[in-house]
Amino acid sequence: MALIDIEGTVGSIAFVRDVLFPFATARMDAFVRENEHDSIVAEVLDQTADEADIPRSDLNALLEALHDWAGRDVKVTPLKTLQGLIWVQGFESSGIQGHLYPDAIDALRRFHDGGVALYVYSSGSVPAQKLLFGHSVAGDLLPLFSGFYDTTVGPKREGSSYERILEKIGIPPNEAIFFSDNEAELDAAEEAGIQTVQLARPQDQTIPTTRHACVESFDEIEVTR
């Protein structure tokens, strides 16, 4: 089984930073005000109030907290959920296509065709992950994947999060490998007994680690069942 991060691993950090984040931020206030009584948006606001210790009735303060998190790229579930909801408009109505590196596209298809089960674990919400892969530069790649996980299973820098994913999938850690650009995430996966490989892409200015196997692209990787 291969567990795969997105940003900086299979897709460009710049795409998320320069395209997706500004798209969501520019539309955040209007989207929340228009949809605040929607059950999912209402839950986002409930979670924001709890996380930021703000009265639930103070919508302006809740929006300020969401913008603050967005500006600092804080990996909190309510923000990621809200961004994913707004990105639906971008992918489905504005023609945005999810960026993926060519070597990653080839590898995902190669792994899948070789019988390797593919799963995603990203700080972006599961709906946002599906949008990106479903509307990617290579078309709809969703059929390649067996499942998607986000921070609702736990923070990506905690080993227990990876243990929960393994439990949900039902495989032992020695049958799993995790790909990420982030050393702290790789450390956490290793803590759970999972094999690890860092993608240190020059395009993303990733600093190579000495603690984990490290490659610049998926062209150097082969995964077997």
KEDREN-696519 format. One record per residue: residue number from 1; x, y, z of N, C-alpha, C in turn. Coordinates in steps of 0.1 Angstrom, whole numbers, plus 5000, padded with zeros to 4 digits. Atoms other than C-alpha are relative to their C-alpha. Layout:
% KEDREN-696519
rolo|nX|nY|nZ|caX|caY|caZ|cX|cY|cZ
NUM|X|Y|Z|X|Y|Z|X|Y|Z
...
END
This chain:
% KEDREN-696519
rolo|nX|nY|nZ|caX|caY|caZ|cX|cY|cZ
1|5008|4988|5000|5000|5000|5000|5009|5012|5000
2|4993|4987|5000|5012|5035|4992|4991|5011|5005
3|5007|4988|4995|5001|5065|5012|5007|5012|4995
4|4994|4989|5008|5007|5098|4994|4995|5013|5005
5|5003|4986|4998|5009|5134|5004|4998|5007|4987
6|5002|4993|5013|4999|5160|4978|5010|5011|4998
7|4993|4988|5003|5015|5194|4981|5015|4998|5002
8|4986|5002|5000|5052|5193|4973|5004|4985|4998
9|4997|5014|5002|5050|5155|4967|4995|4996|4986
10|5004|5003|5013|5028|5148|4937|4996|5013|4992
11|5004|4988|5006|5018|5184|4930|5008|5012|5006
12|4991|4989|4996|5035|5218|4932|4994|5008|5012
13|5004|4991|4989|5035|5239|4963|4995|5013|4995
14|5004|4987|5006|5032|5270|4941|4985|5000|4996
15|5014|5000|5005|4998|5258|4927|4991|5002|5012
16|5008|4998|4988|4983|5256|4962|5001|5014|5005
17|4998|4986|4994|4999|5288|4974|4996|5011|4991
18|5002|4989|5009|4995|5309|4943|4986|5000|4993
19|5013|5001|5007|4962|5296|4929|4989|4997|5009
20|5012|5005|4992|4940|5277|4953|4998|5009|5013
21|5002|4992|4988|4947|5297|4985|4994|5014|4997
22|5006|4987|5003|4941|5331|4969|4985|4999|4995
23|5014|5002|5005|4909|5318|4952|4991|4999|5011
24|5009|5002|4988|4894|5307|4985|5000|5012|5009
25|4999|4989|4991|4906|5337|5005|4991|5012|4994
26|5007|4989|5006|4891|5362|4980|4984|4998|5001
27|5014|5003|5000|4857|5345|4982|4994|4995|5014
28|5004|5006|4987|4856|5334|5019|4989|5008|5006
29|5010|4993|4993|4835|5362|5034|4986|4999|4993
30|5013|5001|5007|4808|5362|5007|4995|4986|5001
31|5004|5014|4999|4807|5324|5007|4994|4996|5013
32|5004|5003|4987|4803|5321|5044|4986|5008|5003
33|5013|4992|4998|4776|5349|5046|4989|4994|4992
34|5011|5005|5008|4756|5334|5018|4996|4986|5004
35|5003|5014|4997|4758|5298|5032|5001|4997|5015
36|4998|5003|4986|4761|5302|5070|4990|4991|5006
37|5010|5009|4994|4729|5283|5076|5001|4986|4994
38|4997|5013|5005|4741|5254|5055|5006|4991|5011
39|4996|5008|4988|4748|5224|5078|5015|4999|5000
40|4986|5001|5000|4784|5220|5067|5007|5013|5004
41|4995|4987|4996|4792|5257|5069|4998|5003|5014
42|5003|4998|4986|4775|5259|5102|5009|4992|5009
43|4991|5008|4992|4797|5231|5115|5014|5006|4999
44|4987|4993|5001|4828|5249|5102|5000|5012|5010
45|5001|4988|4990|4817|5280|5122|5000|4995|5014
46|5000|5005|4986|4810|5259|5153|5015|4996|5003
47|4987|5004|4997|4845|5244|5150|5010|5011|5002
48|4992|4988|4999|4861|5278|5144|4998|5006|5013
49|5003|4994|4987|4844|5292|5175|5007|4992|5011
50|4994|5008|4990|4857|5263|5196|5015|5001|4999
51|4986|4999|5002|4892|5264|5181|5006|5013|5004
52|4995|4987|4997|4896|5301|5184|4995|5007|5012
53|5006|4994|4987|4876|5306|5216|4993|5013|4997
54|5008|4988|5004|4853|5331|5199|4985|4997|5002
55|5015|5003|4999|4815|5334|5206|4995|4996|4986
56|5005|5005|5013|4797|5315|5179|4991|5011|4993
57|5009|4990|5005|4774|5345|5174|5007|5011|4993
58|4992|4989|5006|4802|5368|5163|5006|4996|4987
59|4996|5004|5013|4804|5361|5126|5013|5007|4995
60|4988|4992|5005|4829|5389|5119|5013|4995|5007
61|4988|5005|4993|4853|5376|5145|5004|4986|4995
62|4997|5014|5005|4850|5340|5132|5007|5001|4986
63|4994|4998|5013|4858|5353|5097|5014|5005|5001
64|4986|4995|4997|4888|5372|5111|5009|4988|5004
65|4991|5011|4996|4901|5340|5127|5003|4991|4988
66|4998|5009|5012|4896|5320|5094|5010|5007|4991
67|4990|4993|5008|4915|5347|5075|5014|5000|5006
68|4987|5001|4993|4943|5347|5101|5006|4987|4998
69|4994|5014|5002|4947|5309|5098|5004|4999|4986
70|4997|5001|5014|4946|5312|5060|5013|5007|4997
71|4988|4992|5003|4973|5339|5060|5012|4993|5005
72|4989|5007|4994|4995|5317|5082|5001|4986|4996
73|5000|5014|5004|4986|5284|5065|4999|4991|5012
74|5002|5009|4988|4975|5269|5098|4992|4988|4996
75|5006|5012|5004|4965|5233|5093|4989|4996|5010
76|5012|5003|4992|4931|5234|5111|4989|4995|4992
77|5010|5006|5008|4902|5213|5100|4989|5010|4995
78|5011|4991|5006|4875|5241|5098|5005|5008|4988
79|4995|4992|5012|4897|5262|5075|5001|4991|4988
80|4998|5009|5012|4906|5232|5053|4986|4996|4994
81|5013|5004|5005|4869|5222|5051|4994|5012|4992
82|5005|4989|5007|4859|5257|5041|5007|5003|4987
83|4993|4998|5013|4886|5261|5015|4996|4990|4990
84|5005|5010|5009|4875|5228|5000|4986|5003|4994
85|5013|4996|5005|4839|5240|4997|5001|5011|4990
86|4999|4988|5009|4850|5272|4980|5007|4995|4987
87|4993|5005|5012|4873|5253|4956|4992|4992|4991
88|5009|5006|5009|4844|5234|4942|4996|5009|4989
89|5003|4990|5010|4835|5266|4924|5011|5002|4990
90|4988|4998|5009|4870|5269|4911|5002|4989|4990
91|4998|5012|5008|4873|5234|4898|4988|4997|4990
92|5011|5004|5008|4838|5229|4885|4994|5012|4992
93|5006|4989|5008|4829|5264|4873|5010|5010|4994
94|4990|4990|5005|4861|5284|4868|5011|4994|4992
95|4991|5006|5009|4881|5259|4849|5014|4997|5006
96|4987|5004|4994|4909|5253|4875|5003|4985|4998
97|4996|5014|5001|4928|5221|4869|5011|4998|5011
98|4990|5003|4990|4948|5204|4897|5013|4997|4994
99|4987|5002|5004|4985|5206|4892|5006|4987|5005
100|4993|5012|4997|5004|5173|4892|5012|4999|4992
101|4987|5002|5008|5040|5166|4882|4998|4988|4991
102|5001|5011|5010|5043|5144|4851|5005|4987|5006
103|4994|5012|4995|5065|5119|4869|4990|4994|5011
104|5010|5004|4990|5038|5117|4897|4988|4993|4993
105|5011|5006|5007|5011|5110|4872|5003|4987|4994
106|4995|5013|5005|5031|5083|4855|5001|4989|5011
107|4998|5010|4989|5039|5067|4889|4987|4996|5006
108|5013|5004|4994|5004|5068|4902|4993|4989|4991
109|5006|5010|5009|4992|5049|4871|5008|4987|5000
110|4992|5011|5000|5022|5026|4872|4998|4991|5013
111|5002|5007|4987|5017|5017|4909|4986|4993|4999
112|5014|5005|5001|4979|5012|4903|5000|4988|4991
113|5000|5011|5009|4985|4990|4873|5007|4988|5005
114|4993|5010|4994|5009|4970|4893|4993|4993|5012
115|5007|5006|4989|4983|4962|4919|5002|5006|5014
116|4998|4993|4987|4994|4987|4946|4988|5008|5003
117|5011|4992|4995|4966|5002|4966|5005|5014|5003
118|4996|4986|4998|4969|5040|4966|4990|5007|5009
119|5008|4992|4990|4957|5062|4995|5006|5014|5001
120|4995|4986|4999|4960|5100|5000|4998|5004|5015
121|5002|4994|4987|4967|5116|5034|5006|5014|4999
122|4996|4986|5002|4968|5154|5031|4993|5009|5010
123|5007|4991|4991|4960|5184|5053|4988|5006|4994
124|5012|4996|5006|4935|5195|5027|4989|4990|5002
125|5012|5008|4997|4900|5182|5033|4999|4989|4989
126|5002|5011|5009|4890|5149|5016|4992|5005|4987
127|5006|4995|5012|4865|5167|4993|5009|5009|4991
128|4991|4992|5008|4893|5191|4982|5010|4991|4993
129|4991|5009|5007|4916|5162|4975|4993|4993|4988
130|5007|5006|5012|4890|5146|4953|4998|5009|4989
131|5001|4990|5010|4884|5178|4935|5013|5001|4992
132|4988|4998|5007|4921|5181|4927|5003|4988|4991
133|4997|5012|5009|4925|5145|4914|4989|4998|4990
134|5011|5002|5009|4891|5145|4898|5000|5010|4988
135|4999|4990|5010|4899|5177|4878|5015|5004|4998
136|4986|4998|5002|4936|5173|4873|5004|5003|4986
137|4995|4997|5014|4958|5183|4844|5000|4987|4992
138|5000|5013|5007|4958|5146|4835|4986|4994|4999
139|5013|5005|5000|4920|5143|4837|4996|4994|5014
140|5006|5006|4988|4900|5123|4863|5009|4988|5004
141|4991|5011|4995|4925|5102|4883|4994|4993|5012
142|5006|5006|4988|4901|5093|4911|4999|4984|5000
143|5001|5014|5000|4897|5057|4899|5013|4993|5004
144|4987|5006|4996|4934|5051|4908|5001|4998|5015
145|4998|5000|4985|4928|5056|4945|4989|4991|5007
146|5008|5009|4991|4914|5033|4972|4994|5007|5011
147|5005|4992|4989|4908|5060|4998|5007|5013|5002
148|4995|4987|4997|4914|5095|5011|4999|5003|5015
149|5000|4996|4986|4923|5108|5046|5005|5015|5001
150|4995|4986|4997|4927|5143|5060|5002|5001|5015
151|4997|4997|4986|4933|5159|5094|4989|4995|5010
152|5011|5005|4991|4900|5145|5108|5005|4987|5007
153|4994|5012|4993|4921|5113|5116|5011|5004|5009
154|4990|4996|4991|4946|5134|5134|5011|5008|4993
155|4989|4992|5006|4976|5158|5128|5010|4991|4992
156|4991|5008|5008|5000|5147|5101|5014|4998|5006
157|4987|5002|4993|5030|5151|5125|4999|4992|5012
158|5002|5009|4989|5017|5126|5150|4999|4986|4995
159|5000|5014|5004|5024|5089|5147|4987|4993|5002
160|5013|5006|4998|4990|5080|5161|4991|5002|4988
161|5008|4998|5012|4974|5095|5130|5002|4989|4990
162|4996|5010|5010|4992|5070|5108|4995|4986|5005
163|5005|5012|4995|4983|5042|5131|4985|4999|4998
164|5014|5001|5002|4946|5051|5128|4997|4997|4985
165|5002|5003|5014|4949|5051|5090|5002|4985|4997
166|4997|5014|5002|4965|5016|5091|4988|4992|5005
167|5011|5007|4994|4937|5004|5114|4988|5000|4990
168|5012|4998|5009|4910|5018|5090|5002|4991|4987
169|4998|5008|5012|4926|5001|5060|5001|4986|5003
170|4999|5013|4996|4934|4970|5078|5012|4993|4995
171|4988|5006|5004|4970|4964|5070|5011|5003|5010
172|4989|4998|4991|5002|4960|5090|5010|5011|4995
173|4992|4989|5005|5027|4989|5089|5011|4996|4991
174|4989|5004|5009|5054|4969|5072|4996|4997|4986
175|5006|5002|5014|5031|4966|5041|4997|5014|4995
176|5004|4987|5004|5028|5004|5038|5013|5009|4998
177|4990|4990|5003|5050|5032|5024|4994|5014|4999
178|5005|4987|5000|5045|5069|5029|5009|5009|4992
179|4992|4990|5008|5056|5096|5004|4996|5014|5004
180|5003|4986|4997|5059|5132|5015|5013|5008|4998
181|4989|4991|5000|5081|5162|5012|5005|5005|5013
182|4998|4994|4986|5079|5170|5049|5006|4991|5009
183|4993|5009|4992|5104|5156|5072|4993|4996|5013
184|5007|5003|4987|5083|5159|5104|4988|4990|4997
185|5010|5010|5004|5055|5140|5086|5006|4986|4998
186|4993|5013|5003|5079|5113|5075|5004|4994|5014
187|4996|5005|4987|5092|5110|5111|4988|4994|5007
188|5012|5005|4993|5056|5105|5124|4996|4987|4993
189|5004|5013|5006|5049|5078|5098|5010|4989|5004
190|4990|5009|4995|5082|5061|5107|4997|4995|5014
191|5004|5003|4986|5071|5062|5143|4989|4989|5001
192|5010|5010|5001|5041|5042|5133|5004|4987|4993
193|4995|5012|5006|5063|5016|5116|4999|4999|4985
194|5002|5000|5015|5057|5027|5080|5013|5004|4993
195|4988|4996|5008|5084|5028|5054|4998|5014|4994
196|5001|4986|5004|5091|5064|5042|5010|5003|4989
197|4992|4994|5010|5104|5082|5012|4997|5015|4999
198|5002|4986|5002|5109|5119|5009|5002|5004|4985
199|4999|4993|5013|5102|5138|4976|5007|5014|5003
200|4993|4987|4998|5128|5166|4977|5001|5007|4986
201|5001|4995|5014|5118|5184|4945|5007|5014|5000
202|4993|4987|5001|5142|5213|4934|4990|5011|4997
203|5010|4990|5003|5111|5231|4920|4993|5006|5012
204|5007|4996|4988|5096|5233|4955|5010|5004|5011
205|4989|4996|4991|5130|5241|4971|4999|4992|5013
206|5001|5008|4988|5125|5212|4995|5014|4996|5005
207|4986|5003|4995|5155|5206|5018|5000|4985|5003
208|4999|5014|4998|5166|5170|5016|5003|4996|5014
209|4997|5005|4987|5166|5150|5048|5010|4989|4999
210|4990|5012|4999|5193|5125|5059|4994|4989|5008
211|5007|5011|4992|5168|5105|5080|4992|4990|4992
212|5008|5008|5008|5148|5091|5052|5005|4998|4986
213|4997|5001|5015|5152|5077|5017|4995|5013|4993
214|5003|4987|5006|5152|5108|4995|5002|4999|4985
215|4999|5000|5015|5145|5112|4957|4995|5014|4996
216|5005|4987|5006|5138|5142|4934|4988|4998|4992
217|5013|5002|5007|5110|5125|4915|4996|4985|5001
218|5005|5014|4999|5089|5093|4913|5007|4992|4989
219|4993|5009|5010|5110|5082|4883|5010|4991|5006
220|4990|5008|4993|5134|5068|4908|4994|4990|5009
221|5007|5009|4990|5108|5048|4927|4992|4989|4993
222|5009|5010|5004|5092|5015|4921|4994|4993|5013
223|5007|5006|4988|5066|5000|4945|4993|4987|4995
224|5007|5013|5003|5054|4964|4944|4991|4996|5010
225|5010|5005|4990|5026|4946|4961|5007|4992|5011
END
